[in-house]
Amino acid sequence: MLVSGSQRAAARRAALAELASGRAQLAIGTHALLAPDVRFARLDLCVIDEQQRFGVAEKQSLLEKSVDVHALLMTATPIPRTLALCYYGDLDTSLLAERPPGRGSLETRVVTQGERAEVMRHLLERTHAGERVFWVCPRILGAQAGRAGAQPDSQPEGELESEHEGREESASAEETFARLGRGELARTGLELLHGRLSPERRAQAIARFRSGAAAVLVTTSMVEVGVDVPEATVMVIEGAERFGLAQLHQLRGRVGRSHRPSWCFLFGAADALPRLRFLEQCADGFALAEEDLRRRGMGALAGLRQSGENLEGLGEPELDLALVQRARALVRGNAALRAHYLGEGRDVALV
C-alpha cells in the first residue's frame, strides 16, 4: 500500500483504512508515514532507506507505532550519531562493499577558480558527446535575496550558517543558470531545478534533462537522492565547503551510474580544501562517515543531536571502541550478564 503526501484525500483514506485493518501487510511511503493518523494493525519490521535524511524523533515516532518493531536502517553514508551507535549502541551492521556491476570509474577533483575555464572545456566535450551535467549550488537565490528570506533547499547536515561567515558568497542556482545562459553551454540546453519551483515545473525540468533536450541541469541539493539519469557523467558543485562530507558523497552518487567514466568537480573555499581533498582519495561511504565523526563529533547518543561535541564522557572513538568491544565480549560470554544487559526485544540493524 502506497502512502505519500501527494495522494488525493480519498486515496489516502482508503490506504490508511487498509493498513489499520491489517488487510494491507506492506506499506511503502515517504515522510507521510510519520503522520499521527497512520496506524498499523501490527507493525513488525520498519525499513528506513536514506536514513540520514530523517531526524532522531522522526525515526523514533515510526518505531513507536507498534511494540518491539525490528528496524533496518539503510544509508550510503551514516551520519556521526548513527556511526557512533554502531560503535557503542550494539547496532548490528551489514556492509555492501561492492559497486553495482557495469559501473564506470568516478573521479573526484577539488578545483580552484583558476581552473574554471578548464572545467568548462571538459563540460563542453562531454555534452557534445551526448552526456549530461549536474551543476549543484548551495542556495537558490543570491546573498541579498537570501538574507531577505530565501533559504537553501536543505541545510548541510551538521553545519551551521555561522561556520561560513566571512567567506565569499557562492553562486546561487538562479545566478548560475543566468550566467551559463550567456555562454557556450546554453547551446546544449539548460534547465533549472529547485524547491521553490512548482511541482509541474520541477517535473518538466527533470523530464527535459532525462530526455536530453537539456544537457545541463542547474540545481540545488534536492537532487541528492531519487534522481537516476545514467547519461549524467559530470557533476559540478559550487560552494562545496557548505556541504558535509556525507552530503557531498551522496551528491556525487548521482553520476557514474552507467559504464561511462564520470567526474565530480568541487569548487570550495581555500580553508576547506583539506576536508574536501579527503573526498578525492576516498570513495568508501563508511570511511567518509568515520572522518565526519572525527571532525564533527558524535552528538548525543541518548538525545536528539546527530553531530557535535559529545557530552557523555566518551573521548576518542577508536580508543573507546576497543573498551566497548571488550565489555561486549564479557557480557556475551556470561549467561546471566547476557540476559540482564541484552535481553529480548526489537532488533536494529544498519545496512
Number of C-alpha atoms within 10 A of each C-alpha: 15 15 20 13 13 9 13 9 10 8 12 18 14 11 18 21 17 18 21 16 13 15 11 15 15 12 17 11 14 14 13 16 20 17 12 10 11 18 20 19 16 15 21 16 17 16 15 19 15 15 21 22 15 13 13 17 11 14 18 12 15 21 20 11 18 15 12 15 19 16 19 18 19 18 18 21 25 26 29 30 26 26 22 25 17 17 19 18 14 16 15 14 16 9 9 9 9 6 9 10 9 11 15 17 15 19 17 23 17 19 18 15 11 8 11 13 10 11 16 15 12 14 23 17 12 18 23 13 9 13 21 26 26 25 22 27 27 26 28 25 21 19 16 9 11 14 10 10 9 15 17 20 17 13 16 19 18 17 16 11 9 7 10 13 9 7 11 10 14 21 20 24 26 18 17 21 21 15 13 15 15 10 10 12 19 17 14 16 17 21 22 23 25 23 15 12 12 11 11 8 14 16 13 15 21 18 14 17 24 19 11 18 14 22 28 28 25 26 26 26 26 16 16 16 14 8 13 13 19 17 23 28 29 27 27 25 25 24 22 24 25 24 23 21 24 23 21 22 22 19 23 24 19 22 27 25 23 18 14 17 15 23 21 26 22 26 21 21 20 11 10 13 17 10 15 24 15 16 21 15 11 13 15 13 19 19 14 21 24 21 17 23 23 15 14 19 23 26 23 19 19 11 10 12 17 24 23 18 16 17 12 10 6 13 13 10 18 11 10 14 17 12 13 16 14 11 12 16 12 13 17 14 11 10 10 12 13 16 12 10 11 13 10 10 10 13 14 18 16 21 15
